[in-house]
Amino acid sequence: MKNYKCDVLVVGGGPAGSNAARYAAKGADVLVIEKKKEIGSPVQCAEGVSQGLFEKLDMKQDSRYISTKIEFVKLIAPNGTVVRLDGEKVKYWKSGMVLDREVFDKAIAKEAARSGAEFLMKTRFVSAKRNSKGVTVQAKHMNEDIQIDAKMIIGADGPPSIVAKSLGINTTVPLRYLESGIQYLMMPMEIEPCIELYFGDCYAPGGYTWIFPKGEDQANVGLGVLPVKAKQTAQYYLDKFIERPRFKKAKIVEVNAGAIPVKGPIKDPYMDNLLLVGDAGRFVNPLTGGGIHTAIITGKHAGELAAEAIAKEDYTANFLKKYNDMWMPDIYEELDKCLKAQEAFMTFSEKDLDSIADTLKDLKLETISTISILKAIVAKNPGLLFKLGKFM
């Protein structure tokens, strides 16, 4: 059996894992294992982000990462009312973008490699056990058993994290908070430089449906549903959605599906020898299901703390609890408010959603953030204050 040794083992080469490796490698010997044969493929998200992502990432924005620049957003209510959000309606408007995740993810991995991290592809984490010097990991590389001895592990292996479970943290969530998502890459399609979001149980029970343009004549078309509200599978609702005339000529060229935890981060995403980042620590926006920017942020903080732990030779939970002090100021308030808003959203009837759309049609907003939109809705529609009371 082949044996590898490192200071920090990162399990998962997505944005969270690669960014963690990038920062940890500045002060430690880092190995990343990834079960796929290629970083960034297949893509497993809608790929939409804000302009601020690259500031958080501390990487130069590159046109190669971007499929489409977003000029406006359309919100569609159950009754068909369309709310357009753009620079005329939003005072501090910031254009968004749809990434080319395959190129983007590879770019972060390359930065990690430049910092000194090594990557072992087609390598599947099997189990881990603590020992007096750190952690011993069993894994499969190209179907061959290997062993990795590390002082610390950064779990970036998505939900539910096998790494976390192996070392004693349960990251699973009740079915109520586990969204089922599916997405088709479709072409040829007539597209605009905008994101379209469709709300209501008629589209996606407990969630919403999206269309994200991918440049030229293709788009990511997908949805997320909560099984506790949906009577059919996520695929059933998506197939029903694309029966519309606008999709008549479009073909499905790629399918991606998965589960999305929408209960907010676990309370303590750390323990002896372990830090959790991205989806593995449930760092997902509970309202939108988005997780790229939280992956980037938690990856950076975990990588920096891991390097510090190696320098100080302290991998105990008592030292690693600093992790919460690092990520919380950046994203805790947003995730907490979005969880409360999601709880309220679950109580909305389609009539409520139609009323919200009517309110937003003529409303001027300060910013396009989820929180600012919800506050503006309540200010103009006091009847919803009871349902959104916890959020407020």
Buried (B, 14 or more C-beta within 10 A) or exposed (E): EEEBEBBBBBBBBBBBBBBBBBBBBEBBBBBBBBBBEEBBEEBBBBBBBBEEBBEBBEBEEEEEBBBBBBBBBBBBBBBEBEBEBBEEBBEEBEBBBBBBBBBBBBBBBBBBBEBBBBBBBBBBBEEBEBEEEBBBBBBBBEEEEBEBBBBBBBBBBBBBBBBBBBBEBEBBBEEBBBBBBBBBBBBEBEBBBBBBBBBBBBBBBBBBBBBBBBBEBBBBBBBBBBBEEBEEBBBEBBBBBBEEEEBEEBEBEEEBBBBBBBBBBBEBBBBBBBBBBBBBBBBBBBBBBBBBBBBBBBBBBBBBBBBBBBEEEEBEEEBBEBBBEBBBEBBEEBBBBBBBBBBBBEEBEBEBBBBBBBBBBEBEBEBBBBBBBBBBBBEBBEEBEEBBEEBB
